[in-house]
Amino acid sequence: MAGTEVDTTLDRVAAEDLAEGLPVREFRWYKGRRHYSGWYWSSTVNRLVIYESRLELARIMLADFDAAVVGIAAQPFQLVGADGDRIRRHVPDLLVVNGDGAVTVVDVKPPSKRDDPDVRALMAWTRETVASRGWAFEEWYGAPPRLLANVAFLAGYRRPMVIEEALIPQVLGATAGGRTIVDVERSLRPAHPAVVRPVVLHLLWRGELHADLAVSLDGTSVVRPHAEAVGG
């Protein structure tokens, strides 16, 4: 039950319960804090997900953008266990659950910490511990800036309320074979481009359309139905 603290062994933990639960520790905001904390509304889980830094926010946003993901939880549990002659206590940053049941535990660290001996030891212990439960582990130190910028931009169109949903079938039809966003807008006149473009961007966010997000996303970007992109 969300809000109820439970002590148990990892083999008895259900990922679905973690994904629906509350953060295992309390977050605090105060003047002078070095990290930027806040809440992000996830279209995947239809609720707010907390983050402790902009880097965590970026990883949460990428998970929200991933069509394969069905569950996202921040600070989902605390691991306590032996690591040699010491007892470790560690709260991973994220839990990500895919529609096929795959579970990934994620720790987010700044690139400057990648080679830190203490971080390496903690990551190795966490990886081994969650592997005993059959879960994957990811050390995340960031992603290409252009990809992050594009996904952050598309996140502004993740809510269905910002688009004209009646245009979705027309937009999908207009992108068959691959067309620039501007060409899609022209083909759907007399609908105003200011109405059509949000639909294109929303469908890119949902994964129903595909574009190359490794380069700048603008009106000249070629978009095509996801099925065509996968088939190609």
C-alpha positions as CSV (number, residue, x, y, z in Angstrom):
1,M,0.0,0.0,0.0
2,A,1.3,3.4,-0.9
3,G,2.5,5.3,2.2
4,T,3.2,2.2,4.2
5,E,6.8,1.4,5.0
6,V,7.7,-2.2,4.6
7,D,10.9,-4.1,5.6
8,T,11.4,-7.3,3.6
9,T,13.9,-9.2,1.6
10,L,14.5,-8.3,-2.0
11,D,13.3,-11.6,-3.4
12,R,9.8,-10.8,-2.0
13,V,9.5,-7.3,-3.5
14,A,7.2,-6.8,-6.4
15,A,8.3,-4.2,-8.9
16,E,4.7,-3.1,-9.5
17,D,4.3,-2.2,-5.8
18,L,7.5,-0.2,-5.9
19,A,6.4,1.6,-9.1
20,E,3.1,2.6,-7.4
21,G,4.6,3.6,-4.1
22,L,6.0,6.8,-2.6
23,P,9.7,7.8,-2.4
24,V,11.3,5.9,0.4
25,R,12.9,9.1,1.8
26,E,11.7,12.6,2.4
27,F,12.8,15.4,0.0
28,R,13.7,18.8,1.3
29,W,14.1,22.2,-0.4
30,Y,16.1,25.1,1.1
31,K,17.9,28.2,0.1
32,G,21.4,27.6,-1.1
33,R,20.8,23.9,-2.0
34,R,23.4,22.8,-4.6
35,H,20.9,20.6,-6.5
36,Y,17.8,21.6,-8.2
37,S,14.8,19.5,-6.9
38,G,11.2,19.4,-8.0
39,W,8.3,17.4,-9.4
40,Y,7.8,16.2,-13.0
41,W,4.4,15.2,-14.3
42,S,4.8,11.9,-16.1
43,S,2.5,11.0,-19.0
44,T,3.5,7.4,-18.6
45,V,2.2,7.0,-15.0
46,N,-0.1,10.0,-15.0
47,R,1.2,11.4,-11.8
48,L,4.1,13.5,-10.4
49,V,7.5,12.0,-10.1
50,I,10.1,13.7,-7.8
51,Y,13.7,14.4,-8.7
52,E,16.6,15.7,-6.8
53,S,18.7,17.2,-9.6
54,R,18.4,18.3,-13.2
55,L,20.3,15.2,-14.2
56,E,17.7,13.0,-12.5
57,L,15.0,15.0,-14.2
58,A,16.7,14.3,-17.6
59,R,16.7,10.6,-17.0
60,I,13.1,10.6,-15.8
61,M,12.1,12.5,-18.9
62,L,13.9,10.0,-21.1
63,A,12.0,7.1,-19.4
64,D,8.7,9.0,-19.8
65,F,9.5,9.4,-23.5
66,D,10.3,5.7,-23.9
67,A,7.2,3.9,-25.3
68,A,8.3,0.6,-23.8
69,V,8.2,2.0,-20.3
70,V,5.0,1.5,-18.2
71,G,6.2,2.4,-14.7
72,I,8.6,5.0,-13.2
73,A,9.4,5.5,-9.5
74,A,11.9,7.8,-7.9
75,Q,13.9,6.8,-4.7
76,P,11.8,3.6,-4.8
77,F,13.5,1.6,-2.0
78,Q,16.5,1.3,0.3
79,L,18.9,-1.6,-0.1
80,V,20.6,-2.8,3.0
81,G,23.1,-5.6,2.9
82,A,26.7,-6.9,3.4
83,D,29.5,-5.8,1.1
84,G,32.5,-7.7,2.3
85,D,33.0,-6.7,6.0
86,R,30.8,-3.6,5.8
87,I,27.0,-3.0,5.7
88,R,25.8,-0.8,2.9
89,R,22.6,1.3,2.9
90,H,21.7,2.7,-0.5
91,V,18.7,4.3,-2.1
92,P,18.8,4.0,-5.9
93,D,17.5,7.0,-7.8
94,L,15.0,5.3,-10.1
95,L,13.1,2.2,-10.9
96,V,11.9,1.7,-14.5
97,V,9.4,-1.0,-15.5
98,N,8.8,-2.0,-19.1
99,G,5.7,-3.4,-20.6
100,D,7.3,-6.8,-21.0
101,G,8.0,-7.0,-17.3
102,A,11.7,-6.1,-17.5
103,V,12.8,-4.0,-14.5
104,T,15.8,-1.6,-14.4
105,V,17.2,0.0,-11.3
106,V,19.0,3.3,-12.2
107,D,21.6,5.3,-10.4
108,V,22.2,8.8,-11.7
109,K,25.6,10.4,-11.2
110,P,27.4,13.4,-12.7
111,P,30.1,12.5,-15.2
112,S,32.8,13.7,-12.8
113,K,31.9,10.9,-10.5
114,R,32.3,8.1,-13.1
115,D,35.8,7.1,-12.0
116,D,35.4,7.8,-8.3
117,P,36.5,4.7,-6.4
118,D,33.7,5.0,-3.8
119,V,31.1,5.4,-6.6
120,R,32.6,2.4,-8.5
121,A,32.4,0.2,-5.4
122,L,28.8,1.3,-4.7
123,M,27.7,0.7,-8.3
124,A,29.3,-2.7,-8.4
125,W,27.5,-3.7,-5.1
126,T,24.2,-2.4,-6.3
127,R,24.5,-4.1,-9.7
128,E,25.2,-7.4,-8.0
129,T,22.5,-7.0,-5.4
130,V,19.6,-6.2,-7.8
131,A,20.9,-8.9,-10.3
132,S,20.0,-11.5,-7.6
133,R,16.4,-10.4,-8.0
134,G,16.7,-10.7,-11.8
135,W,16.7,-6.9,-12.4
136,A,19.0,-4.9,-14.6
137,F,21.1,-2.1,-13.3
138,E,22.0,1.1,-15.1
139,E,24.6,3.7,-14.2
140,W,23.5,6.9,-15.9
141,Y,25.9,9.8,-16.4
142,G,24.0,11.8,-19.0
143,A,23.0,11.7,-22.6
144,P,23.9,13.7,-25.8
145,P,22.8,17.3,-25.2
146,R,20.9,17.5,-28.5
147,L,18.9,14.4,-27.7
148,L,18.0,15.8,-24.3
149,A,17.1,19.2,-25.7
150,N,14.8,17.6,-28.3
151,V,13.1,15.3,-25.7
152,A,12.7,18.2,-23.3
153,F,11.0,20.2,-26.1
154,L,8.7,17.4,-27.0
155,A,7.8,16.9,-23.3
156,G,5.9,20.2,-23.6
157,Y,3.4,18.4,-25.9
158,R,3.0,15.3,-23.8
159,R,-0.4,16.2,-22.5
160,P,-3.3,15.4,-24.8
161,M,-5.1,18.5,-23.7
162,V,-2.7,20.7,-25.6
163,I,-3.6,19.3,-29.1
164,E,-6.6,18.9,-31.4
165,E,-7.0,15.1,-31.1
166,A,-9.4,15.0,-34.1
167,L,-6.5,15.8,-36.3
168,I,-4.4,12.7,-35.3
169,P,-5.6,10.4,-38.1
170,Q,-5.0,13.1,-40.7
171,V,-1.5,13.8,-39.4
172,L,-0.6,10.1,-39.3
173,G,-1.8,9.7,-42.9
174,A,0.0,12.8,-44.1
175,T,3.4,11.5,-42.8
176,A,3.3,8.2,-44.7
177,G,6.5,7.7,-46.6
178,G,8.3,10.4,-44.6
179,R,7.6,14.2,-44.9
180,T,8.9,17.3,-43.4
181,I,6.8,18.9,-40.6
182,V,6.3,21.9,-42.8
183,D,5.0,19.7,-45.7
184,V,2.6,18.0,-43.3
185,E,1.3,21.4,-42.3
186,R,0.8,22.5,-45.9
187,S,-0.9,19.2,-46.8
188,L,-3.5,19.7,-44.1
189,R,-4.7,23.2,-45.0
190,P,-7.0,24.8,-44.3
191,A,-6.1,23.7,-40.8
192,H,-3.8,26.3,-39.3
193,P,-0.1,25.3,-38.9
194,A,-0.4,26.4,-35.2
195,V,-2.9,23.6,-34.8
196,V,-1.2,20.9,-36.8
197,R,2.3,21.2,-35.4
198,P,1.4,20.5,-31.8
199,V,-0.3,17.3,-33.0
200,V,2.9,16.3,-34.9
201,L,5.0,16.9,-31.8
202,H,2.6,15.1,-29.5
203,L,2.7,12.0,-31.8
204,L,6.5,12.2,-31.8
205,W,6.4,12.2,-28.0
206,R,4.0,9.2,-28.0
207,G,6.3,7.3,-30.3
208,E,3.7,7.0,-33.1
209,L,5.8,9.2,-35.3
210,H,9.6,9.0,-35.7
211,A,12.3,11.7,-36.4
212,D,16.0,11.9,-36.0
213,L,16.5,13.4,-32.6
214,A,20.2,13.4,-32.8
215,V,20.0,16.6,-34.8
216,S,18.0,19.8,-34.3
217,L,14.2,19.3,-34.4
218,D,12.5,22.0,-36.5
219,G,10.0,22.4,-39.4
220,T,12.5,20.8,-41.9
221,S,12.7,17.6,-39.8
222,V,11.4,14.5,-41.6
223,V,8.8,12.6,-39.7
224,R,7.3,9.2,-40.5
225,P,5.1,6.7,-38.9
226,H,6.9,4.6,-36.3
227,A,6.1,1.4,-38.1
228,E,7.9,2.7,-41.2
229,A,10.9,3.7,-39.2
230,V,11.2,0.3,-37.5
231,G,10.6,-1.5,-40.8
232,G,13.3,0.6,-42.5
